[in-house]
Amino acid sequence: MNATHDPRRRSFVAVPPDSHFPIQNLPFGVFSSAGREPARIGVAIGDQVLDLAVIEERGFFHEATGNAPVFNQPALNDFLALGPSAWMRVRGIISHLLNAETPTLRDDASLRAAALVPQADTRMYLPSQVGDYTDFYSSRDHATNVGTMLRGADNALMPNWLHLPVAYHGRASSLVVSGTPVRRPCGQTKPPNADAPVFGPSKSFDFELEVGVLVGPGNAMGEPVPVDRAAGHLFGLVLVNDWSARDIQAWEYQPLGPFLAKNFCTSLSPWVVTLEALEPFRRPAPPQDPVPLPYLRGAEDWTLDITLEAHLQTPGSAMPSRITATNFHHLYWTLAQQLAHHTVNGCPLRPGDLLASGTVSGPTPESRGCMLELTWRGAQPLTLPGGETRASLQDGDRLILTGWAEGDGYRIGFGEVSGEVLPARLADAH
């Protein structure tokens, strides 16, 4: 760890104590603002955005990134490709410029006016151009709960689950930034007593509380990334809501897994919290039994202590209600293991690719990360504070995911990822 993690460091930009974006965080995102429309890269500080394209134009990053204009870009991909050394040097420069003790930006009114933009005046975009998106299934509690519902407690986990990080490939074209509405999908379902499937809107619409990681430098085809070097290929984390149509999934998933039930929309938070910012929140990874094969065993297996919550606001409620609270450290398979397994066969990853954790669930009923688990497949509907009940998400419901790591007097937060459920296009249901 270095000076950027110092809990005593303060910015000259006012940051409330409960802000997700203190100087110890400095998450990266892509934004535009009135008067300067092209999307570019910035860093969140309090309720402001530091425009890195402006800072780059003034030459502050020359030694860290060379002459390449990596921040006057509509995506983080070029910066991600530079790797950990450049990331760390850029973070150090930004932290120094925003430090309350540094006069360079603090005392230059014209530079401040050009470089600092209120978040309220910005439009946010997906942080990277995602070429490929992989969704893992890394929570033992989630996999056990779902398996118990489908196959019974004695056969909850499939034989491979404790030996490798199970995953499927998602659809990068349907990734959307927080705030984008999601339309209820249509597809085939097979009611329990029906002789044949029917077509129509999903009646079991769900969210999944997940965390995603953006890939930095990729790997060449045929060259696996060892588990102990995986962190050098991972830039930072985002919140992920992998919307799911459970009734469509139940009919289609055998034998090849999810397809239409999940490829219609996946929502991402706009701010990428770097692994460097989360370094103080590393924790030992949970024990794994049986011991994984050697390529999945690191010299120092680690996870992260990140609180995660889901909140639901219905059309009839004035405020969102928290419906679950869990923690990233409950995941059985680690980020490093996910990347090592993904590449062990020589699969090439590229800068900007997204790896999602799968639903993050904990060991208690209150820490389950989706409606399927929270309502036990609809048998135990949620009762909200106003008396409404939900067995699944209804049209007009708004789902908000948030998360943070708790420091000494500060939070390293992700902001939120939200989306409202729109009705299905009824014409598509015929």
C-alpha positions in Angstrom: 0.0 0.0 0.0 1.1 3.6 -0.6 0.1 7.2 0.2 -3.0 7.0 -1.9 -4.5 4.7 0.8 -3.7 7.0 3.7 -7.0 7.5 5.6 -5.8 10.9 6.8 -5.5 12.2 3.3 -8.2 14.8 2.3 -9.1 16.5 -0.9 -9.6 20.2 -1.4 -12.9 19.1 -3.1 -15.5 18.8 -0.3 -16.4 15.2 0.3 -19.1 14.3 2.8 -18.2 11.5 5.3 -20.7 9.1 3.8 -19.7 9.8 0.2 -18.7 6.7 -1.9 -16.0 8.8 -3.6 -13.4 10.1 -1.2 -9.8 10.7 -2.4 -8.9 7.2 -1.3 -11.2 5.8 -4.0 -10.8 7.6 -7.3 -12.9 5.4 -9.5 -12.7 5.7 -13.3 -15.7 6.3 -15.6 -16.8 7.6 -19.0 -18.9 10.7 -19.1 -20.0 13.7 -21.2 -21.2 17.1 -20.1 -23.0 20.1 -21.5 -20.7 22.2 -23.6 -18.3 19.4 -24.2 -20.3 16.6 -25.6 -17.8 13.9 -26.7 -17.5 11.2 -24.1 -14.2 11.0 -22.2 -12.7 9.6 -19.1 -13.0 11.0 -15.6 -12.5 10.2 -12.0 -15.2 10.7 -9.3 -14.3 12.8 -6.3 -17.1 13.7 -3.9 -20.0 15.0 -6.1 -17.6 16.1 -8.8 -15.9 14.5 -11.8 -12.2 15.3 -12.5 -12.0 15.4 -16.3 -8.8 13.4 -17.1 -8.8 14.5 -20.7 -8.2 18.1 -19.5 -5.5 16.9 -17.1 -3.9 14.9 -19.9 -3.9 17.9 -22.3 -1.9 19.8 -19.7 0.8 17.1 -19.7 0.4 15.8 -16.2 0.3 12.1 -17.3 3.1 12.2 -19.9 5.6 10.2 -17.8 2.9 7.6 -16.8 1.2 7.0 -20.1 3.5 8.4 -22.8 2.1 10.5 -25.6 -0.9 8.4 -26.2 -4.2 10.3 -25.5 -5.7 7.5 -23.4 -8.2 9.7 -21.5 -9.7 11.7 -24.4 -11.5 8.5 -25.4 -15.1 7.2 -25.1 -13.9 4.0 -23.3 -11.2 2.9 -20.9 -9.8 0.2 -23.2 -6.6 1.9 -24.2 -5.8 2.8 -20.6 -6.6 -0.7 -19.4 -4.1 -2.1 -21.9 -1.2 -0.2 -20.3 -1.2 -2.4 -17.2 -0.7 -2.1 -13.5 2.5 0.1 -13.5 0.8 2.8 -15.5 -2.5 2.5 -13.5 -0.6 3.0 -10.3 1.4 6.0 -11.5 -1.8 7.6 -12.9 -3.6 7.0 -9.6 -0.7 8.6 -7.7 -0.7 11.7 -9.9 -4.5 12.1 -9.5 -4.4 11.7 -5.8 -1.6 14.2 -5.5 -3.4 16.8 -7.7 -6.6 16.4 -5.6 -4.8 16.5 -2.3 -5.7 19.4 -0.1 -2.0 20.1 0.5 -1.2 20.4 -3.3 -1.7 23.9 -4.7 -1.4 22.9 -8.4 -5.1 22.4 -9.1 -6.4 23.8 -5.8 -5.1 27.3 -6.5 -5.5 27.5 -10.3 -9.1 28.8 -10.7 -9.0 28.5 -14.5 -7.7 24.9 -14.4 -10.3 23.9 -11.8 -13.1 25.4 -13.8 -12.0 23.4 -16.8 -11.2 20.1 -15.0 -13.9 19.7 -12.4 -17.5 19.0 -13.5 -20.5 18.4 -11.1 -21.7 14.9 -11.4 -25.2 16.2 -11.6 -24.3 17.8 -15.0 -22.9 14.7 -16.5 -24.2 11.8 -18.5 -22.5 8.4 -17.8 -21.7 5.6 -20.2 -20.5 2.0 -20.1 -16.9 2.3 -18.8 -15.3 0.0 -21.5 -16.1 -1.4 -24.9 -16.7 -5.0 -23.8 -15.7 -7.4 -26.5 -16.6 -10.5 -24.5 -18.6 -11.0 -21.3 -18.4 -14.1 -19.1 -20.7 -14.8 -16.2 -19.4 -17.1 -13.4 -21.4 -19.1 -10.8 -19.0 -18.5 -7.9 -21.2 -18.4 -4.8 -21.5 -21.8 -3.0 -24.5 -20.5 -1.0 -26.3 -19.4 -4.2 -25.5 -22.6 -6.1 -26.6 -24.8 -3.1 -29.9 -22.9 -2.7 -30.7 -23.1 -6.4 -29.7 -26.7 -6.6 -31.8 -27.6 -3.6 -34.9 -26.1 -5.2 -34.3 -27.9 -8.5 -32.8 -31.2 -7.5 -33.2 -31.6 -3.7 -30.6 -31.0 -0.9 -28.8 -34.3 -1.6 -27.9 -33.3 -5.1 -27.7 -29.5 -4.7 -24.2 -29.1 -6.2 -23.3 -30.7 -9.5 -20.2 -33.0 -9.3 -17.9 -30.4 -11.0 -18.9 -27.4 -8.9 -16.3 -27.8 -6.1 -13.5 -28.5 -8.6 -13.8 -25.5 -11.1 -15.4 -22.1 -11.4 -18.5 -22.8 -13.5 -19.4 -20.1 -16.1 -21.2 -19.3 -19.3 -20.6 -16.7 -21.9 -23.1 -13.8 -21.8 -24.0 -11.3 -24.5 -21.9 -8.1 -24.6 -24.3 -6.3 -26.9 -27.0 -6.1 -24.3 -24.8 -4.6 -21.5 -26.3 -1.3 -20.4 -25.2 1.5 -18.0 -27.1 2.1 -14.8 -30.4 3.9 -15.2 -31.3 2.3 -18.5 -34.8 0.7 -18.2 -35.1 -3.1 -18.8 -38.0 -4.5 -20.8 -39.7 -7.7 -19.6 -38.6 -10.3 -22.1 -40.8 -12.7 -24.0 -39.9 -16.3 -24.7 -40.9 -20.0 -24.4 -42.0 -21.4 -21.0 -43.5 -24.6 -20.1 -46.1 -24.4 -17.3 -45.9 -27.4 -14.8 -49.0 -29.1 -16.0 -48.8 -28.2 -19.7 -48.2 -30.8 -22.4 -46.3 -28.3 -24.6 -44.5 -25.0 -24.2 -46.2 -21.6 -24.6 -44.9 -18.2 -25.7 -45.4 -15.0 -23.8 -43.9 -12.5 -21.4 -41.8 -13.9 -18.5 -43.8 -14.3 -15.3 -40.8 -14.9 -13.1 -38.6 -11.8 -13.7 -35.6 -11.5 -11.4 -32.4 -9.6 -10.6 -29.0 -10.9 -9.7 -26.7 -9.1 -7.3 -23.2 -9.5 -8.9 -19.8 -7.9 -9.0 -17.9 -7.7 -12.3 -14.2 -7.1 -13.0 -12.8 -5.4 -16.1 -9.8 -7.1 -17.7 -6.7 -5.0 -18.2 -3.9 -6.4 -20.4 -5.0 -9.5 -22.2 -3.2 -12.7 -23.0 -2.1 -14.2 -26.3 -4.1 -17.1 -27.6 -2.6 -20.3 -26.3 -0.9 -18.6 -23.3 -2.7 -19.3 -20.0 -2.4 -16.7 -17.1 -1.1 -18.4 -13.9 -3.3 -17.8 -10.9 -0.5 -15.9 -9.0 -0.2 -13.4 -12.0 -4.0 -13.0 -12.5 -4.3 -9.8 -10.5 -2.0 -8.0 -13.0 -4.6 -8.6 -15.6 -7.5 -7.3 -13.6 -8.2 -3.5 -13.4 -11.2 -2.9 -11.3 -14.7 -3.8 -10.2 -18.2 -2.7 -11.1 -21.6 -3.7 -9.8 -23.6 -6.0 -12.1 -27.3 -6.8 -12.3 -27.7 -9.8 -14.6 -31.5 -9.6 -15.1 -33.0 -13.0 -15.4 -36.2 -14.6 -16.7 -36.5 -17.7 -14.4 -39.4 -19.4 -16.2 -37.7 -19.1 -19.6 -34.5 -20.3 -18.0 -36.1 -23.4 -16.4 -37.4 -24.5 -19.8 -34.3 -23.8 -21.9 -31.2 -24.3 -19.8 -30.7 -28.1 -20.3 -28.3 -29.1 -21.6 -26.3 -26.0 -22.5 -27.2 -23.5 -19.8 -28.8 -20.0 -19.9 -29.6 -18.3 -23.3 -32.7 -16.1 -23.8 -33.3 -16.0 -20.1 -30.3 -13.8 -19.6 -29.0 -12.4 -22.8 -31.6 -9.6 -23.1 -30.1 -7.1 -20.6 -27.3 -6.8 -18.0 -26.8 -3.5 -16.2 -23.5 -2.2 -15.0 -22.6 0.6 -12.6 -20.7 3.4 -14.4 -17.8 3.9 -11.9 -14.9 1.3 -11.9 -13.3 0.9 -8.5 -9.8 -0.2 -9.0 -8.2 -3.1 -7.3 -5.5 -0.7 -6.2 -8.1 1.3 -4.2 -9.5 -1.9 -2.7 -6.0 -3.2 -1.6 -6.7 -2.3 2.1 -9.7 -4.5 2.0 -8.1 -7.8 0.9 -8.9 -10.7 3.0 -7.8 -14.4 3.0 -10.0 -16.4 0.6 -12.4 -19.0 2.2 -11.0 -22.5 2.6 -11.8 -24.8 -0.3 -12.5 -28.5 0.2 -11.6 -30.5 -1.8 -8.3 -28.7 -2.5 -8.4 -27.4 -6.1 -6.1 -28.7 -8.8 -2.6 -27.0 -8.8 -3.4 -24.4 -11.5 -6.2 -23.0 -9.3 -4.0 -22.8 -6.1 -2.3 -19.5 -5.5 0.5 -18.8 -3.1 -1.7 -16.3 -1.4 -5.4 -16.7 -2.2 -7.4 -13.6 -1.5 -10.8 -12.0 -1.7 -12.3 -8.6 -0.8 -14.4 -7.3 2.1 -17.2 -5.4 0.2 -20.7 -4.9 1.6 -23.4 -5.4 -1.1 -27.1 -4.4 -0.9 -30.2 -4.6 -3.1 -33.1 -2.2 -2.8 -36.5 -2.4 -4.4 -38.9 0.5 -5.1 -42.4 -0.4 -6.3 -44.7 2.0 -8.2 -46.7 2.3 -4.9 -43.8 3.1 -2.6 -42.2 6.5 -2.1 -38.8 5.1 -1.2 -36.7 2.0 -2.0 -36.6 -0.8 0.6 -33.6 -2.9 1.3 -34.4 -6.5 0.4 -30.9 -8.1 0.9 -27.5 -7.4 2.3 -24.5 -9.6 1.7 -20.7 -9.4 1.2 -18.4 -10.2 -1.7 -16.2 -12.3 0.6 -18.9 -15.0 0.6 -17.8 -16.1 -2.9 -16.2 -19.5 -3.0 -14.2 -19.0 -6.2 -11.9 -15.9 -6.3 -11.3 -13.4 -9.0 -7.8 -14.8 -9.6 -9.2 -18.3 -9.9 -11.8 -17.2 -12.3 -9.3 -15.6 -14.6 -6.8 -18.5 -14.3 -9.5 -21.0 -15.2 -10.8 -18.9 -18.1 -7.4 -18.8 -19.7 -6.0 -22.2 -18.8 -7.0 -23.7 -22.1 -5.3 -20.8 -23.9 -8.5 -18.7 -24.3 -7.4 -15.1 -25.1 -8.8 -12.2 -23.0 -8.7 -8.6 -24.2 -8.6 -5.2 -22.5 -12.1 -4.2 -21.5 -13.6 -7.7 -21.3 -16.0 -8.3 -18.4 -16.0 -11.2 -16.0 -19.0 -11.3 -13.6 -19.1 -13.2 -10.4 -22.5 -14.7 -10.6 -25.1 -14.0 -7.9 -23.4 -13.1 -4.6 -25.3 -14.8 -1.8 -24.4 -15.4 1.9 -25.3 -18.1 4.3 -28.4 -16.5 5.8 -31.9 -15.9 4.3 -31.3 -12.1 4.5 -28.1 -12.4 2.5 -29.5 -14.1 -0.6 -28.7 -12.2 -3.8 -31.8 -12.7 -6.0 -35.6 -13.0 -5.8 -35.4 -16.7 -6.7 -33.6 -17.4 -3.4 -35.2 -14.6 -1.3 -38.7 -16.0 -2.1 -37.6 -19.6 -2.3 -38.9 -19.9 -5.9 -42.0 -17.9 -5.1 -43.2 -20.0 -2.2 -42.3 -17.4 0.4 -43.1 -14.0 -1.1 -41.3 -10.9 0.2 -43.5 -8.5 2.3 -42.3 -4.9 1.8 -42.7 -2.2 4.5 -45.9 -0.8 2.9 -47.5 -4.2 2.9 -47.0 -5.0 -0.7 -45.7 -8.5 -1.5 -43.4 -9.7 -4.3 -42.7 -13.3 -5.5 -40.9 -11.8 -8.5 -40.3 -8.4 -10.0 -43.4 -6.6 -11.5 -43.7 -4.0 -14.2 -42.8 -0.5 -12.8 -40.5 -2.0 -10.1 -37.1 -0.3 -9.8 -34.2 -2.3 -8.5 -31.1 -0.6 -7.1 -27.8 -2.4 -6.2 -25.1 -0.6 -4.2 -21.9 -1.6 -2.4 -18.9 -0.3 -0.5 -15.8 -1.2 1.5 -15.7 0.4 4.9 -12.4 2.2 5.8 -11.2 4.2 8.8 -13.5 7.2 8.5 -14.2 6.8 4.8 -15.9 4.5 2.3 -14.6 3.1 -1.0 -18.0 2.9 -2.8 -19.4 1.9 -6.2 -22.3 4.3 -6.3 -25.2 2.3 -7.6 -26.6 0.4 -10.6 -30.3 0.8 -11.1 -33.0 -0.1 -13.6 -36.8 0.0 -13.9 -38.8 -2.9 -15.3 -40.9 -1.9 -18.3 -43.8 -4.0 -19.6 -43.2 -6.6 -22.3 -43.9 -5.6 -25.9 -47.3 -7.4 -26.2 -47.0 -7.6 -29.9 -44.0 -9.9 -29.4 -46.0 -12.3 -27.3 -48.2 -13.5 -30.2 
